[in-house]
Amino acid sequence: MEAVIGNVVEVLSVRAVDLCVAENGAIHNTSQFELMSQGRAGGPQLVARRGQAFALSIALNRPYNYVQDAISFIFSVTGRYFVRFVSLFHA
């Protein structure tokens, strides 16, 4: 959605996403997995167990306003056998 600041309309956008790898690794008992420490393509990757909640931190370009903003999350999970699961969540 959009926010009006003066005469300028500012669209809500994501600046950064932190998958909280260390915190989630401890909760999911996956912190010793190689992907959690080295990962591929330049950094650690989150390994979470199916069916368990996990934390993530999303930095936005401005404060989220639940009255005027809508936000959707799409999660795609792939693995060794290329299992794919996509969900759409609205806040």
C-alpha positions in Angstrom: 0.0 0.0 0.0 1.0 3.6 0.0 1.7 6.3 2.5 1.4 10.0 1.7 4.2 12.2 3.1 3.6 15.7 2.1 2.8 15.5 -1.6 4.9 12.4 -2.1 3.5 8.9 -2.1 5.8 6.4 -0.4 5.2 2.7 -1.2 6.0 0.2 1.5 9.0 -1.8 0.5 11.4 -4.3 2.0 15.0 -3.1 2.7 16.5 -6.2 4.3 15.5 -9.7 5.6 17.4 -11.3 8.5 16.6 -15.1 8.8 18.0 -15.1 12.4 20.2 -18.1 11.5 21.8 -18.4 15.0 18.6 -18.0 16.9 16.6 -20.4 14.7 19.5 -22.9 14.6 19.4 -23.2 18.4 15.6 -23.6 18.5 15.5 -26.1 15.7 18.7 -28.0 16.8 20.3 -27.4 13.4 23.1 -25.1 14.4 25.7 -27.8 13.8 24.6 -28.4 10.2 27.2 -27.3 7.7 24.8 -25.1 5.8 24.2 -23.1 9.0 27.8 -22.2 9.4 29.2 -22.0 5.9 26.3 -22.2 3.5 26.5 -21.9 -0.2 27.0 -18.8 -2.3 28.7 -16.7 0.3 27.0 -17.2 3.7 25.1 -19.3 6.2 21.7 -20.6 5.2 18.7 -21.3 7.4 17.9 -24.9 8.2 14.5 -25.1 10.0 12.5 -28.2 10.9 9.2 -28.7 9.2 6.2 -27.8 11.3 8.1 -25.7 13.8 7.8 -21.9 14.0 10.8 -19.8 13.1 11.8 -16.1 13.5 12.7 -13.6 10.9 13.3 -9.9 11.0 12.2 -7.6 8.1 13.5 -4.1 7.7 11.0 -1.8 5.9 11.6 1.6 4.3 9.1 3.1 6.8 6.9 2.1 9.7 4.2 -0.5 8.9 0.7 0.9 9.4 -1.8 -1.9 9.7 -4.7 0.4 8.7 -3.3 1.4 5.3 -0.7 -1.2 4.5 -1.0 -4.8 3.3 1.9 -7.2 3.2 2.2 -10.7 1.8 4.9 -13.3 2.4 5.6 -16.1 -0.1 7.9 -18.9 1.2 9.5 -21.4 -1.1 11.4 -24.3 0.2 13.6 -26.5 -1.9 15.8 -29.5 -0.9 17.7 -32.4 -2.0 14.7 -34.0 -3.7 13.4 -30.7 -4.9 10.3 -30.6 -2.8 8.6 -27.3 -3.2 6.0 -25.6 -0.9 4.7 -22.2 -1.4 2.4 -20.3 1.0 0.9 -16.9 1.0 0.3 -15.1 4.3 -1.3 -11.8 4.8 -0.7 -9.5 7.8 
